[in-house]
Amino acid sequence: MRTTALTLATLAAVLLFGSSASHADPYRWCAVYGGDMGGASNCGFITLQQCRDTVSGIGGSCEPNLFYTGPDRDESRPHRRKHKHYR
């Protein structure tokens, strides 16, 4: 019963937030749940750490979102601003 409810919730989210050609998909990471959740997934994570925090303790893994259309950034490294130094 939980699997059915999770599947329906995922389907509703996809229909509600489904990507179109005019909108970028900003969610770079997907959680693929294991165990009782039977491989359900959630592609609603901007950072890898958000995804890892979600699957921690419930089982699963994080994978890149194949439909990601946002900017190419490596989320595993912190981003630093470059400062110009004037002498």
C-alpha positions as CSV (number, residue, x, y, z in Angstrom):
1,M,0.0,0.0,0.0
2,R,2.9,2.4,0.8
3,T,4.4,1.6,-2.6
4,T,1.1,2.5,-4.3
5,A,0.8,5.8,-2.4
6,L,4.5,6.7,-3.2
7,T,4.0,5.9,-6.8
8,L,0.9,8.1,-7.0
9,A,2.6,10.9,-5.2
10,T,5.6,10.7,-7.6
11,L,3.2,10.7,-10.6
12,A,1.3,13.7,-9.2
13,A,4.6,15.5,-8.7
14,V,5.8,14.7,-12.2
15,L,2.5,16.0,-13.7
16,L,2.5,19.1,-11.5
17,F,6.1,20.0,-12.0
18,G,6.7,18.3,-15.3
19,S,9.4,20.0,-17.4
20,S,8.5,21.7,-20.6
21,A,10.7,22.9,-23.4
22,S,10.5,26.5,-22.1
23,H,11.6,25.7,-18.5
24,A,14.9,24.5,-17.3
25,D,15.0,21.5,-14.9
26,P,17.2,22.8,-12.0
27,Y,17.3,19.5,-10.1
28,R,20.6,17.9,-10.8
29,W,20.3,14.8,-8.6
30,C,17.8,11.9,-8.2
31,A,17.3,9.7,-5.2
32,V,16.6,6.1,-6.1
33,Y,15.1,4.4,-3.1
34,G,15.7,0.7,-2.2
35,G,14.1,-1.8,0.2
36,D,10.3,-1.6,0.5
37,M,10.1,1.3,-1.9
38,G,10.8,-0.9,-4.8
39,G,13.1,1.4,-6.8
40,A,11.0,4.6,-6.7
41,S,12.8,7.8,-7.4
42,N,12.7,11.5,-6.6
43,C,14.5,13.9,-8.9
44,G,14.1,17.0,-6.7
45,F,17.6,17.7,-5.4
46,I,19.8,20.6,-6.3
47,T,22.9,19.3,-4.6
48,L,24.3,15.8,-4.1
49,Q,24.4,16.4,-0.4
50,Q,20.6,17.0,-0.2
51,C,20.1,13.7,-2.0
52,R,22.5,11.8,0.2
53,D,20.9,13.2,3.4
54,T,17.5,12.0,2.1
55,V,18.5,8.4,1.4
56,S,20.6,8.2,4.6
57,G,19.0,5.7,6.9
58,I,16.2,4.6,4.5
59,G,18.4,3.0,1.8
60,G,19.0,3.9,-1.7
61,S,21.4,5.8,-3.9
62,C,21.8,9.1,-5.7
63,E,22.2,9.4,-9.4
64,P,22.5,12.3,-11.9
65,N,19.1,13.5,-13.2
66,L,19.1,12.6,-16.9
67,F,16.7,15.5,-17.6
68,Y,18.8,18.1,-15.9
69,T,19.0,21.2,-18.1
70,G,20.5,23.7,-15.7
71,P,24.0,25.2,-15.8
72,D,27.0,22.8,-15.9
73,R,28.4,23.0,-12.3
74,D,30.3,20.5,-10.2
75,E,28.3,20.4,-6.9
76,S,30.9,18.3,-5.2
77,R,33.3,21.2,-4.8
78,P,32.5,24.4,-3.0
79,H,32.3,27.4,-5.3
80,R,34.6,30.3,-4.5
81,R,34.3,33.8,-5.8
82,K,37.3,35.2,-7.6
83,H,38.5,38.4,-6.2
84,K,40.5,40.9,-8.0
85,H,43.4,42.2,-6.0
86,Y,44.4,45.8,-6.7
87,R,47.9,47.0,-5.8
